[in-house]
């Protein structure tokens, strides 16, 4: 296990394309950290720098306070599973999963015991003697995941590792990934664009967009106290509703509806300096209720057509 720290990390590709901008994040020893964001937000570039597959343009990556910028992937004691399967085509599934254990010099008995254990947990027992080419994309992805998790590394890096599985299987494998993490007590960093995956798996969540960290926190913190409009709109299904308004006084905000101006009482007072400021009100669909009774506080009149 390791404590992983990214300190002011940048990744700039040829043509001055910024993939990761000034990222500072710490994943605690034994923590399950998810990195969530849309395509092109910098998630995979971050993971590839952690793995040693991409050079860091600026900044430092530390494992347990040791700078590892110049270490090769094999020197970092990490396990990797990517969206692409990267299985050895001439080896059976058993041999693919066993490969990192053979490199570690484990006995045949230990290898057999460990491979069969991880295969059982990921429902691969019946296909251990198959070649990768005979399997579906979902099965190949599970094999790649098994090979990553079997090593008991200090840090496990997972990039969309279950994206090719069907929805039913994904839910099952997701639960097993979390259970394996808890059993192994490894430090895990998991990249995904799927918020359901991130929320179900992580201890804390990093939300990225446009190469930058938008917010780092627990699911509860990000759900209830989003740092900005992007986070508020991106995390949540269905998406949050946004209404433009204006601070009328320290206790009230108003919006304009078809029926005219509507004033809402705020939960707490805002600073006097914000009176008159335009604001965006965020309302999650789960917080909206339909009522046939006459107008109440914090209600908007309307008709269903």
C-alpha positions in Angstrom: 0.0 0.0 0.0 1.1 3.6 -0.7 0.0 7.1 -0.2 0.0 8.7 -3.7 0.5 12.4 -4.1 0.3 14.5 -7.3 1.9 17.9 -6.6 1.3 20.7 -9.2 1.4 18.1 -12.0 1.1 19.3 -15.6 0.9 17.3 -18.8 1.4 19.3 -22.0 1.5 17.5 -25.4 3.1 18.6 -28.6 1.4 21.7 -30.0 1.0 23.1 -26.5 -2.1 21.0 -25.9 -2.7 21.0 -22.1 -4.1 17.6 -21.0 -3.6 18.2 -17.2 -3.2 21.6 -15.6 -1.6 22.1 -12.2 -3.1 19.1 -10.5 -2.6 18.6 -6.8 -4.4 15.6 -5.3 -3.5 13.1 -2.6 -4.9 9.5 -2.5 -4.4 8.2 1.1 -2.9 4.8 1.9 -5.6 2.2 1.3 -8.1 4.6 -0.1 -10.3 4.0 -3.2 -10.2 7.3 -5.2 -12.2 7.7 -8.4 -11.4 10.2 -11.1 -14.6 11.2 -12.9 -15.1 13.5 -15.9 -16.2 13.7 -19.5 -14.0 12.5 -22.4 -10.9 14.7 -22.9 -11.0 16.0 -19.3 -7.5 14.7 -18.5 -8.4 11.5 -16.5 -6.5 9.0 -18.6 -3.5 11.2 -19.0 -3.3 11.5 -15.2 -3.4 7.7 -14.8 -0.8 7.2 -17.5 1.6 9.6 -15.7 0.9 7.7 -12.4 1.8 4.5 -14.2 5.0 5.9 -15.8 3.6 5.5 -19.3 3.7 9.3 -19.9 6.3 11.7 -18.9 5.3 14.5 -16.5 5.8 18.0 -18.0 6.0 19.7 -14.7 5.4 18.9 -11.0 6.0 15.8 -8.9 4.3 12.4 -8.2 5.2 10.8 -4.9 4.5 7.3 -3.5 4.9 7.5 0.3 6.8 10.8 0.1 9.3 9.4 -2.5 9.4 11.2 -5.9 8.9 8.6 -8.6 8.9 10.8 -11.7 11.9 9.0 -13.2 11.0 5.5 -12.2 9.9 3.0 -14.9 6.5 1.3 -14.6 8.2 -1.9 -13.4 9.9 0.0 -10.6 6.7 1.5 -9.2 5.0 -1.7 -7.9 1.7 -0.9 -9.6 -1.0 -2.9 -11.3 -2.7 -1.7 -14.4 -6.0 -2.5 -16.1 -7.1 -0.3 -19.1 -10.2 -0.2 -21.3 -8.1 -2.0 -23.9 -7.5 -5.6 -22.8 -3.7 -5.9 -23.6 -3.9 -9.7 -23.1 -1.2 -12.0 -24.5 -3.0 -13.7 -27.5 -1.0 -16.9 -27.4 -1.5 -17.6 -23.7 -4.6 -19.0 -22.1 -6.6 -16.9 -19.7 -5.0 -18.9 -16.8 -1.5 -18.1 -18.2 -2.4 -14.4 -18.7 -3.5 -14.1 -15.1 -0.6 -16.1 -13.8 2.0 -14.1 -15.7 2.8 -11.4 -13.1 2.9 -14.0 -10.4 5.5 -16.0 -12.3 7.6 -12.8 -12.7 7.4 -12.5 -8.9 8.8 -16.0 -8.5 5.9 -17.5 -6.7 5.7 -21.3 -6.4 3.4 -23.3 -8.7 1.1 -24.1 -5.7 0.8 -20.4 -4.8 0.2 -19.3 -8.4 -2.5 -22.0 -8.8 -4.2 -21.0 -5.6 -4.1 -17.3 -6.3 -5.3 -17.5 -10.0 -8.2 -19.8 -9.1 -9.3 -17.5 -6.3 -9.4 -14.3 -8.4 -11.0 -16.3 -11.3 -13.8 -17.4 -9.0 -14.4 -13.9 -7.8 -14.6 -12.5 -11.3 -16.6 -15.5 -12.8 -13.7 -16.7 -15.0 -13.3 -20.3 -13.7 -15.0 -21.9 -16.7 -12.9 -20.1 -19.3 -9.4 -20.3 -17.7 -8.1 -22.6 -20.5 -9.5 -20.6 -23.4 -7.5 -18.2 -25.5 -8.4 -14.5 -25.5 -9.5 -14.6 -29.2 -12.4 -16.9 -28.3 -13.9 -14.6 -25.7 -16.2 -11.6 -25.8 -15.0 -8.1 -25.1 -16.6 -8.2 -21.7 -14.8 -11.5 -20.8 -11.5 -10.2 -22.0 -11.9 -7.1 -19.9 -12.5 -9.2 -16.8 -9.4 -11.2 -17.6 -7.4 -8.0 -17.8 -8.8 -6.9 -14.5 -8.0 -10.2 -12.9 -4.4 -10.0 -14.1 -4.1 -6.5 -12.5 -5.7 -7.4 -9.2 -3.9 -10.7 -8.7 -0.5 -9.1 -8.0 -1.3 -7.4 -4.7 0.5 -4.3 -5.6 1.1 -1.1 -3.6 -1.1 0.9 -6.0 -3.8 -0.4 -8.4 -4.6 1.9 -11.4 -7.8 1.1 -13.3 -8.9 3.0 -16.4 -12.5 2.2 -17.5 -11.9 -1.5 -16.6 -15.5 -2.7 -17.0 -16.8 -0.4 -19.8 -17.2 -3.3 -22.3 -19.4 -5.4 -20.0 -23.1 -5.4 -20.2 -25.0 -3.5 -17.5 -26.0 -6.5 -15.4 -22.5 -7.9 -15.3 -21.0 -4.5 -14.6 -23.1 -4.1 -11.4 -21.8 -7.5 -10.2 -18.2 -6.9 -11.1 -18.3 -3.4 -9.6 -19.3 -4.9 -6.2 -16.5 -7.5 -6.4 -13.9 -4.9 -7.3 -14.8 -3.0 -4.1 -14.8 -6.2 -2.1 -11.3 -7.1 -3.4 -10.1 -3.6 -2.6 -11.3 -3.9 1.0 -9.7 -7.4 1.3 -6.4 -6.4 -0.1 -6.4 -3.0 1.5 -4.5 -1.6 -1.6 -4.5 2.0 -2.7 -6.8 2.2 -5.8 -7.2 4.9 -8.3 -10.1 4.3 -10.7 -10.8 6.4 -13.8 -14.3 6.5 -15.3 -16.8 8.7 -17.1 -19.7 6.8 -15.5 -20.8 8.5 -12.3 -22.8 5.5 -11.1 -19.5 3.5 -11.1 -17.6 6.3 -9.3 -20.3 6.8 -6.7 -20.7 3.1 -6.0 -17.0 2.4 -5.6 -15.1 5.3 -4.2 -14.2 6.7 -0.8 -13.6 10.1 -2.4 -14.1 11.5 -5.8 -12.1 13.8 -8.1 -14.2 15.6 -10.7 -12.2 16.8 -13.7 -13.1 19.0 -16.7 -11.0 20.8 -19.3 -7.7 19.4 -17.8 -8.4 20.8 -14.3 -9.7 19.4 -11.0 -13.1 20.9 -10.4 -13.6 19.4 -7.0 -12.2 16.7 -4.6 -14.4 15.3 -1.9 -16.7 12.6 -0.6 -19.8 11.7 -2.7 -21.9 13.5 -0.1 -19.8 16.7 -0.3 -19.9 16.7 -4.1 -23.6 15.9 -4.2 -24.7 18.4 -1.6 -22.0 21.1 -1.9 -20.8 21.2 -5.5 -17.9 23.6 -6.0 -19.3 25.1 -9.3 -22.0 24.8 -11.9 -20.1 22.2 -13.9 -19.9 19.8 -10.9 -23.5 20.5 -10.0 -24.7 19.6 -13.5 -22.3 16.7 -14.2 -22.8 14.7 -11.0 -26.4 13.5 -10.7 -28.9 11.6 -12.8 -31.1 13.1 -14.0 -29.1 16.3 -14.2 -29.7 19.2 -11.9 -32.1 21.9 -13.0 -30.7 25.5 -13.2 -32.8 28.6 -12.7 -31.4 32.2 -13.0 -32.2 34.5 -10.1 -31.2 37.6 -8.2 -30.5 38.2 -4.5 -33.3 40.5 -3.3 -32.1 40.9 0.3 -30.0 38.8 2.7 -32.9 36.4 3.3 -34.5 36.1 -0.2 -33.8 35.4 -3.8 -36.2 35.9 -6.6 -36.7 34.5 -10.1 -39.0 35.5 -12.9 -41.5 33.0 -14.1 -44.3 33.2 -16.8 -46.6 34.2 -14.0 -44.2 37.0 -12.9 -41.7 37.5 -10.1 -41.4 34.7 -7.5 -39.5 35.1 -4.3 -37.9 32.3 -2.3 -36.7 32.4 1.3 -33.1 31.3 1.7 -32.1 28.7 4.3 -29.5 31.1 5.8 -28.5 34.7 5.3 -26.1 35.8 2.6 -23.6 38.6 3.0 -25.0 42.1 2.4 -22.4 42.7 -0.3 -24.2 40.0 -2.5 -27.6 41.8 -2.5 -28.5 42.7 -6.0 -26.2 40.0 -7.5 -27.4 37.6 -10.1 -27.2 33.9 -9.1 -27.9 30.5 -10.4 -30.3 28.3 -8.3 -29.7 24.6 -8.6 -32.5 22.2 -7.9 -32.1 18.4 -8.2 -35.1 16.6 -9.8 -35.3 14.4 -6.7 -36.1 17.5 -4.6 -39.1 18.5 -6.7 -42.6 17.5 -5.7 -45.9 18.2 -7.5 -48.7 19.5 -5.4 -52.4 20.2 -6.1 -52.7 22.5 -3.1 -52.6 26.2 -3.4 -49.3 28.0 -3.6 -46.8 27.4 -0.8 -43.4 28.7 0.2 -40.7 27.8 -2.4 -43.3 26.8 -4.9 -43.7 27.7 -8.6 -47.3 27.7 -10.0 -47.8 26.0 -13.3 -50.1 23.7 -15.3 -49.5 20.3 -16.8 -50.2 20.3 -20.5 
